[in-house]
Amino acid sequence: MESLIIIRLEMGEPEAKEAILKGLVTINDIEYIVHPQLNGSCDGCVFEDKEHCPKIALDICCTGGNILKYKL
């Protein structure tokens, strides 16, 4: 899976890069899995509504085209 994740080093924050490399991020005590979304859309992301997208989630998305899904 790691080979599919794209990281644009010139964008985003260090926390976003770390989350992408780990494949996991915790936001408000909830764990999410980072999934590549190469078409650049928010389809399938738990934060599809960009109005309420936490900053770290937006940074992860904009640092390589990824979406977040709930960790089961």
DRENRO-766183 format. One record per atom (N, C-alpha, C): x, y, z; atom name; residue number from 1; chain. Coordinates in steps of 0.2 Angstrom, whole numbers, plus 5000, padded with zeros to 4 digits. Layout:
BEGIN
{xx=X; yy=Y; zz=Z; ropa=CA; kolza=NUM; figu=A}
...
This chain:
BEGIN
{xx=5004; yy=4994; zz=5000; ropa=N; kolza=1; figu=A}
{xx=5000; yy=5000; zz=5000; ropa=CA; kolza=1; figu=A}
{xx=5004; yy=5006; zz=5000; ropa=C; kolza=1; figu=A}
{xx=5010; yy=5006; zz=5004; ropa=N; kolza=2; figu=A}
{xx=5014; yy=5012; zz=5004; ropa=CA; kolza=2; figu=A}
{xx=5016; yy=5015; zz=4997; ropa=C; kolza=2; figu=A}
{xx=5017; yy=5010; zz=4993; ropa=N; kolza=3; figu=A}
{xx=5020; yy=5012; zz=4986; ropa=CA; kolza=3; figu=A}
{xx=5015; yy=5016; zz=4982; ropa=C; kolza=3; figu=A}
{xx=5008; yy=5016; zz=4984; ropa=N; kolza=4; figu=A}
{xx=5003; yy=5019; zz=4981; ropa=CA; kolza=4; figu=A}
{xx=5002; yy=5026; zz=4983; ropa=C; kolza=4; figu=A}
{xx=5005; yy=5028; zz=4989; ropa=N; kolza=5; figu=A}
{xx=5004; yy=5034; zz=4992; ropa=CA; kolza=5; figu=A}
{xx=5009; yy=5039; zz=4990; ropa=C; kolza=5; figu=A}
{xx=5006; yy=5045; zz=4987; ropa=N; kolza=6; figu=A}
{xx=5010; yy=5050; zz=4984; ropa=CA; kolza=6; figu=A}
{xx=5011; yy=5055; zz=4989; ropa=C; kolza=6; figu=A}
{xx=5017; yy=5058; zz=4990; ropa=N; kolza=7; figu=A}
{xx=5018; yy=5063; zz=4994; ropa=CA; kolza=7; figu=A}
{xx=5022; yy=5069; zz=4990; ropa=C; kolza=7; figu=A}
{xx=5019; yy=5075; zz=4990; ropa=N; kolza=8; figu=A}
{xx=5022; yy=5080; zz=4987; ropa=CA; kolza=8; figu=A}
{xx=5025; yy=5084; zz=4993; ropa=C; kolza=8; figu=A}
{xx=5032; yy=5084; zz=4993; ropa=N; kolza=9; figu=A}
{xx=5035; yy=5086; zz=4999; ropa=CA; kolza=9; figu=A}
{xx=5035; yy=5094; zz=4999; ropa=C; kolza=9; figu=A}
{xx=5033; yy=5097; zz=4994; ropa=N; kolza=10; figu=A}
{xx=5033; yy=5105; zz=4994; ropa=CA; kolza=10; figu=A}
{xx=5027; yy=5107; zz=4997; ropa=C; kolza=10; figu=A}
{xx=5022; yy=5103; zz=4998; ropa=N; kolza=11; figu=A}
{xx=5015; yy=5105; zz=5001; ropa=CA; kolza=11; figu=A}
{xx=5014; yy=5102; zz=5008; ropa=C; kolza=11; figu=A}
{xx=5009; yy=5104; zz=5011; ropa=N; kolza=12; figu=A}
{xx=5007; yy=5102; zz=5017; ropa=CA; kolza=12; figu=A}
{xx=5011; yy=5103; zz=5023; ropa=C; kolza=12; figu=A}
{xx=5010; yy=5100; zz=5029; ropa=N; kolza=13; figu=A}
{xx=5013; yy=5101; zz=5035; ropa=CA; kolza=13; figu=A}
{xx=5017; yy=5094; zz=5037; ropa=C; kolza=13; figu=A}
{xx=5022; yy=5095; zz=5042; ropa=N; kolza=14; figu=A}
{xx=5025; yy=5089; zz=5044; ropa=CA; kolza=14; figu=A}
{xx=5021; yy=5084; zz=5047; ropa=C; kolza=14; figu=A}
{xx=5015; yy=5086; zz=5050; ropa=N; kolza=15; figu=A}
{xx=5011; yy=5081; zz=5053; ropa=CA; kolza=15; figu=A}
{xx=5007; yy=5077; zz=5048; ropa=C; kolza=15; figu=A}
{xx=5005; yy=5080; zz=5042; ropa=N; kolza=16; figu=A}
{xx=5002; yy=5077; zz=5037; ropa=CA; kolza=16; figu=A}
{xx=5007; yy=5072; zz=5034; ropa=C; kolza=16; figu=A}
{xx=5013; yy=5074; zz=5032; ropa=N; kolza=17; figu=A}
{xx=5018; yy=5069; zz=5029; ropa=CA; kolza=17; figu=A}
{xx=5019; yy=5063; zz=5034; ropa=C; kolza=17; figu=A}
{xx=5019; yy=5064; zz=5040; ropa=N; kolza=18; figu=A}
{xx=5020; yy=5059; zz=5045; ropa=CA; kolza=18; figu=A}
{xx=5014; yy=5054; zz=5045; ropa=C; kolza=18; figu=A}
{xx=5008; yy=5057; zz=5045; ropa=N; kolza=19; figu=A}
{xx=5002; yy=5053; zz=5044; ropa=CA; kolza=19; figu=A}
{xx=5002; yy=5049; zz=5038; ropa=C; kolza=19; figu=A}
{xx=5004; yy=5052; zz=5032; ropa=N; kolza=20; figu=A}
{xx=5004; yy=5048; zz=5026; ropa=CA; kolza=20; figu=A}
{xx=5009; yy=5043; zz=5026; ropa=C; kolza=20; figu=A}
{xx=5014; yy=5044; zz=5029; ropa=N; kolza=21; figu=A}
{xx=5020; yy=5039; zz=5029; ropa=CA; kolza=21; figu=A}
{xx=5017; yy=5033; zz=5033; ropa=C; kolza=21; figu=A}
{xx=5014; yy=5034; zz=5039; ropa=N; kolza=22; figu=A}
{xx=5012; yy=5029; zz=5044; ropa=CA; kolza=22; figu=A}
{xx=5005; yy=5026; zz=5041; ropa=C; kolza=22; figu=A}
{xx=5002; yy=5029; zz=5037; ropa=N; kolza=23; figu=A}
{xx=4995; yy=5027; zz=5035; ropa=CA; kolza=23; figu=A}
{xx=4990; yy=5027; zz=5040; ropa=C; kolza=23; figu=A}
{xx=4991; yy=5031; zz=5045; ropa=N; kolza=24; figu=A}
{xx=4986; yy=5032; zz=5050; ropa=CA; kolza=24; figu=A}
{xx=4986; yy=5039; zz=5053; ropa=C; kolza=24; figu=A}
{xx=4981; yy=5041; zz=5055; ropa=N; kolza=25; figu=A}
{xx=4980; yy=5048; zz=5059; ropa=CA; kolza=25; figu=A}
{xx=4975; yy=5048; zz=5064; ropa=C; kolza=25; figu=A}
{xx=4976; yy=5051; zz=5070; ropa=N; kolza=26; figu=A}
{xx=4971; yy=5052; zz=5075; ropa=CA; kolza=26; figu=A}
{xx=4969; yy=5059; zz=5075; ropa=C; kolza=26; figu=A}
{xx=4962; yy=5060; zz=5074; ropa=N; kolza=27; figu=A}
{xx=4959; yy=5066; zz=5075; ropa=CA; kolza=27; figu=A}
{xx=4953; yy=5066; zz=5080; ropa=C; kolza=27; figu=A}
{xx=4954; yy=5070; zz=5085; ropa=N; kolza=28; figu=A}
{xx=4948; yy=5070; zz=5090; ropa=CA; kolza=28; figu=A}
{xx=4947; yy=5063; zz=5093; ropa=C; kolza=28; figu=A}
{xx=4953; yy=5060; zz=5094; ropa=N; kolza=29; figu=A}
{xx=4953; yy=5053; zz=5098; ropa=CA; kolza=29; figu=A}
{xx=4950; yy=5048; zz=5093; ropa=C; kolza=29; figu=A}
{xx=4949; yy=5049; zz=5087; ropa=N; kolza=30; figu=A}
{xx=4947; yy=5044; zz=5082; ropa=CA; kolza=30; figu=A}
{xx=4952; yy=5042; zz=5077; ropa=C; kolza=30; figu=A}
{xx=4954; yy=5036; zz=5076; ropa=N; kolza=31; figu=A}
{xx=4959; yy=5034; zz=5071; ropa=CA; kolza=31; figu=A}
{xx=4956; yy=5033; zz=5064; ropa=C; kolza=31; figu=A}
{xx=4960; yy=5036; zz=5059; ropa=N; kolza=32; figu=A}
{xx=4958; yy=5035; zz=5052; ropa=CA; kolza=32; figu=A}
{xx=4964; yy=5032; zz=5049; ropa=C; kolza=32; figu=A}
{xx=4962; yy=5029; zz=5043; ropa=N; kolza=33; figu=A}
{xx=4967; yy=5026; zz=5039; ropa=CA; kolza=33; figu=A}
{xx=4967; yy=5030; zz=5033; ropa=C; kolza=33; figu=A}
{xx=4974; yy=5032; zz=5031; ropa=N; kolza=34; figu=A}
{xx=4975; yy=5036; zz=5025; ropa=CA; kolza=34; figu=A}
{xx=4975; yy=5031; zz=5018; ropa=C; kolza=34; figu=A}
{xx=4970; yy=5033; zz=5014; ropa=N; kolza=35; figu=A}
{xx=4970; yy=5030; zz=5007; ropa=CA; kolza=35; figu=A}
{xx=4971; yy=5034; zz=5002; ropa=C; kolza=35; figu=A}
{xx=4975; yy=5032; zz=4997; ropa=N; kolza=36; figu=A}
{xx=4976; yy=5036; zz=4991; ropa=CA; kolza=36; figu=A}
{xx=4970; yy=5037; zz=4987; ropa=C; kolza=36; figu=A}
{xx=4969; yy=5043; zz=4984; ropa=N; kolza=37; figu=A}
{xx=4964; yy=5045; zz=4980; ropa=CA; kolza=37; figu=A}
{xx=4966; yy=5048; zz=4974; ropa=C; kolza=37; figu=A}
{xx=4969; yy=5045; zz=4969; ropa=N; kolza=38; figu=A}
{xx=4973; yy=5048; zz=4964; ropa=CA; kolza=38; figu=A}
{xx=4969; yy=5053; zz=4959; ropa=C; kolza=38; figu=A}
{xx=4962; yy=5052; zz=4959; ropa=N; kolza=39; figu=A}
{xx=4958; yy=5057; zz=4955; ropa=CA; kolza=39; figu=A}
{xx=4957; yy=5063; zz=4958; ropa=C; kolza=39; figu=A}
{xx=4960; yy=5064; zz=4965; ropa=N; kolza=40; figu=A}
{xx=4959; yy=5071; zz=4968; ropa=CA; kolza=40; figu=A}
{xx=4953; yy=5073; zz=4971; ropa=C; kolza=40; figu=A}
{xx=4948; yy=5068; zz=4971; ropa=N; kolza=41; figu=A}
{xx=4941; yy=5070; zz=4973; ropa=CA; kolza=41; figu=A}
{xx=4941; yy=5068; zz=4981; ropa=C; kolza=41; figu=A}
{xx=4936; yy=5070; zz=4984; ropa=N; kolza=42; figu=A}
{xx=4934; yy=5069; zz=4991; ropa=CA; kolza=42; figu=A}
{xx=4930; yy=5062; zz=4992; ropa=C; kolza=42; figu=A}
{xx=4928; yy=5060; zz=4986; ropa=N; kolza=43; figu=A}
{xx=4923; yy=5054; zz=4986; ropa=CA; kolza=43; figu=A}
{xx=4926; yy=5048; zz=4991; ropa=C; kolza=43; figu=A}
{xx=4922; yy=5046; zz=4995; ropa=N; kolza=44; figu=A}
{xx=4923; yy=5041; zz=5000; ropa=CA; kolza=44; figu=A}
{xx=4927; yy=5043; zz=5006; ropa=C; kolza=44; figu=A}
{xx=4929; yy=5049; zz=5007; ropa=N; kolza=45; figu=A}
{xx=4932; yy=5052; zz=5013; ropa=CA; kolza=45; figu=A}
{xx=4927; yy=5053; zz=5018; ropa=C; kolza=45; figu=A}
{xx=4929; yy=5052; zz=5024; ropa=N; kolza=46; figu=A}
{xx=4924; yy=5053; zz=5030; ropa=CA; kolza=46; figu=A}
{xx=4923; yy=5060; zz=5031; ropa=C; kolza=46; figu=A}
{xx=4927; yy=5064; zz=5028; ropa=N; kolza=47; figu=A}
{xx=4926; yy=5072; zz=5028; ropa=CA; kolza=47; figu=A}
{xx=4924; yy=5075; zz=5021; ropa=C; kolza=47; figu=A}
{xx=4920; yy=5071; zz=5018; ropa=N; kolza=48; figu=A}
{xx=4918; yy=5074; zz=5011; ropa=CA; kolza=48; figu=A}
{xx=4916; yy=5081; zz=5011; ropa=C; kolza=48; figu=A}
{xx=4913; yy=5083; zz=5016; ropa=N; kolza=49; figu=A}
{xx=4910; yy=5090; zz=5017; ropa=CA; kolza=49; figu=A}
{xx=4916; yy=5094; zz=5019; ropa=C; kolza=49; figu=A}
{xx=4919; yy=5098; zz=5014; ropa=N; kolza=50; figu=A}
{xx=4925; yy=5102; zz=5015; ropa=CA; kolza=50; figu=A}
{xx=4924; yy=5107; zz=5020; ropa=C; kolza=50; figu=A}
{xx=4918; yy=5109; zz=5021; ropa=N; kolza=51; figu=A}
{xx=4916; yy=5115; zz=5026; ropa=CA; kolza=51; figu=A}
{xx=4918; yy=5113; zz=5033; ropa=C; kolza=51; figu=A}
{xx=4917; yy=5106; zz=5035; ropa=N; kolza=52; figu=A}
{xx=4919; yy=5104; zz=5041; ropa=CA; kolza=52; figu=A}
{xx=4925; yy=5099; zz=5042; ropa=C; kolza=52; figu=A}
{xx=4929; yy=5100; zz=5037; ropa=N; kolza=53; figu=A}
{xx=4935; yy=5095; zz=5036; ropa=CA; kolza=53; figu=A}
{xx=4940; yy=5098; zz=5041; ropa=C; kolza=53; figu=A}
{xx=4943; yy=5094; zz=5046; ropa=N; kolza=54; figu=A}
{xx=4948; yy=5097; zz=5050; ropa=CA; kolza=54; figu=A}
{xx=4954; yy=5098; zz=5046; ropa=C; kolza=54; figu=A}
{xx=4958; yy=5103; zz=5049; ropa=N; kolza=55; figu=A}
{xx=4964; yy=5106; zz=5045; ropa=CA; kolza=55; figu=A}
{xx=4969; yy=5100; zz=5044; ropa=C; kolza=55; figu=A}
{xx=4970; yy=5096; zz=5048; ropa=N; kolza=56; figu=A}
{xx=4975; yy=5090; zz=5047; ropa=CA; kolza=56; figu=A}
{xx=4973; yy=5086; zz=5042; ropa=C; kolza=56; figu=A}
{xx=4966; yy=5084; zz=5041; ropa=N; kolza=57; figu=A}
{xx=4963; yy=5080; zz=5036; ropa=CA; kolza=57; figu=A}
{xx=4964; yy=5084; zz=5029; ropa=C; kolza=57; figu=A}
{xx=4963; yy=5090; zz=5029; ropa=N; kolza=58; figu=A}
{xx=4964; yy=5094; zz=5023; ropa=CA; kolza=58; figu=A}
{xx=4971; yy=5094; zz=5021; ropa=C; kolza=58; figu=A}
{xx=4976; yy=5095; zz=5025; ropa=N; kolza=59; figu=A}
{xx=4983; yy=5094; zz=5024; ropa=CA; kolza=59; figu=A}
{xx=4985; yy=5087; zz=5021; ropa=C; kolza=59; figu=A}
{xx=4982; yy=5082; zz=5024; ropa=N; kolza=60; figu=A}
{xx=4983; yy=5075; zz=5021; ropa=CA; kolza=60; figu=A}
{xx=4981; yy=5075; zz=5014; ropa=C; kolza=60; figu=A}
{xx=4975; yy=5077; zz=5013; ropa=N; kolza=61; figu=A}
{xx=4972; yy=5077; zz=5006; ropa=CA; kolza=61; figu=A}
{xx=4976; yy=5081; zz=5001; ropa=C; kolza=61; figu=A}
{xx=4978; yy=5087; zz=5003; ropa=N; kolza=62; figu=A}
{xx=4982; yy=5091; zz=4998; ropa=CA; kolza=62; figu=A}
{xx=4989; yy=5089; zz=4998; ropa=C; kolza=62; figu=A}
{xx=4992; yy=5085; zz=5002; ropa=N; kolza=63; figu=A}
{xx=4999; yy=5083; zz=5002; ropa=CA; kolza=63; figu=A}
{xx=4999; yy=5076; zz=4998; ropa=C; kolza=63; figu=A}
{xx=4996; yy=5075; zz=4993; ropa=N; kolza=64; figu=A}
{xx=4997; yy=5069; zz=4989; ropa=CA; kolza=64; figu=A}
{xx=4990; yy=5066; zz=4986; ropa=C; kolza=64; figu=A}
{xx=4985; yy=5069; zz=4987; ropa=N; kolza=65; figu=A}
{xx=4978; yy=5066; zz=4985; ropa=CA; kolza=65; figu=A}
{xx=4976; yy=5060; zz=4989; ropa=C; kolza=65; figu=A}
{xx=4975; yy=5061; zz=4995; ropa=N; kolza=66; figu=A}
{xx=4973; yy=5055; zz=4999; ropa=CA; kolza=66; figu=A}
{xx=4966; yy=5057; zz=5002; ropa=C; kolza=66; figu=A}
{xx=4962; yy=5051; zz=5005; ropa=N; kolza=67; figu=A}
{xx=4956; yy=5052; zz=5008; ropa=CA; kolza=67; figu=A}
{xx=4957; yy=5048; zz=5015; ropa=C; kolza=67; figu=A}
{xx=4953; yy=5050; zz=5020; ropa=N; kolza=68; figu=A}
{xx=4953; yy=5046; zz=5026; ropa=CA; kolza=68; figu=A}
{xx=4947; yy=5042; zz=5027; ropa=C; kolza=68; figu=A}
{xx=4948; yy=5036; zz=5030; ropa=N; kolza=69; figu=A}
{xx=4942; yy=5031; zz=5031; ropa=CA; kolza=69; figu=A}
{xx=4943; yy=5029; zz=5038; ropa=C; kolza=69; figu=A}
{xx=4937; yy=5027; zz=5041; ropa=N; kolza=70; figu=A}
{xx=4937; yy=5025; zz=5048; ropa=CA; kolza=70; figu=A}
{xx=4941; yy=5019; zz=5049; ropa=C; kolza=70; figu=A}
{xx=4945; yy=5018; zz=5054; ropa=N; kolza=71; figu=A}
{xx=4949; yy=5012; zz=5055; ropa=CA; kolza=71; figu=A}
{xx=4944; yy=5007; zz=5059; ropa=C; kolza=71; figu=A}
{xx=4943; yy=5002; zz=5056; ropa=N; kolza=72; figu=A}
{xx=4939; yy=4997; zz=5059; ropa=CA; kolza=72; figu=A}
{xx=4942; yy=4993; zz=5064; ropa=C; kolza=72; figu=A}
